[in-house]
């Protein structure tokens, strides 16, 4: 599954990239309109990001 995190959370993009630098979750790249792309199969991570960062499924 893929999520897009809105640009209003830009200050947290770096932290997310560092935290998920290894493993099955892929963070990045930033889309042309400023959203951070997150790809993962971990449903708990998807649910947490959707709640905390109002991320949108793509």
Rosetta blueprint (number, residue, H / E / L):
1 X L
2 X E
3 X E
4 X E
5 X E
6 X L
7 X H
8 X H
9 X H
10 X H
11 X H
12 X H
13 X H
14 X H
15 X H
16 X H
17 X H
18 X H
19 X H
20 X L
21 X L
22 X L
23 X L
24 X L
25 X L
26 X E
27 X E
28 X E
29 X E
30 X E
31 X L
32 X L
33 X L
34 X L
35 X L
36 X E
37 X E
38 X E
39 X E
40 X L
41 X L
42 X L
43 X H
44 X H
45 X H
46 X H
47 X H
48 X H
49 X H
50 X H
51 X H
52 X H
53 X H
54 X L
55 X L
56 X E
57 X E
58 X L
